[in-house]
Amino acid sequence: MTGASHGIALGSSLALAVLLSGCAHETAADRAPRPDPVARLTPAGDPIWRENLGDPALADLLRRADLGALDVKIALARLERAQAEVDLAGAAAGPRLEAGVAGALGGRTFASRRAVGAPTLEATYEFDVSGRIARLRQAAASEWTASAAEVAGARLLVGAETARA
């Protein structure tokens, strides 16, 4: 076996071993059923629809409908996404710091190869001359406001439909 084919075979074997070892360390917690991601989305506070006509059964139905309605959960998920966009837009206004490692592998032949690596550190800041970042932040804030209104509207609609039924 030549030096070049030996290097390729060794690299392929190493890559296969790394690939297979990623699946070998799965724990019981990894195989356990995942919790329902929608179940954690619950509205804060009392139900918006407060007219229960003095009926404790209707009050309980309104509370359960507010907590379990899929329309409310969808609106809450959109509100979470809007909050993430607000956070991301806020991060765009600040300085960024990136650290990493740069490497190179080369040589004239496979038998005489050389490798080199160097740490990298990069700090950047974008001046908002054109107002792009400010408009991005304003749009994200408006999206959050609209999503919060959507949550309130969905909760009100669910309460109205529950009381009517």
ABEGO torsion letter per residue (X at the ends): XBAAAAAAAAAAAAAAAAAAAAAAABBAAAABBBBBAAAABBBBEBBABABAGGBAAAAAAAAAAAAABAAAAAAAAAAAAAAAAAAAAAAAABBBBBBBBBBBBBEABAABBBBBBBBBBBBBBBBBAAGAAAAAAAAAAAAAAAAAAAAAAAAAAAAAAAAAX
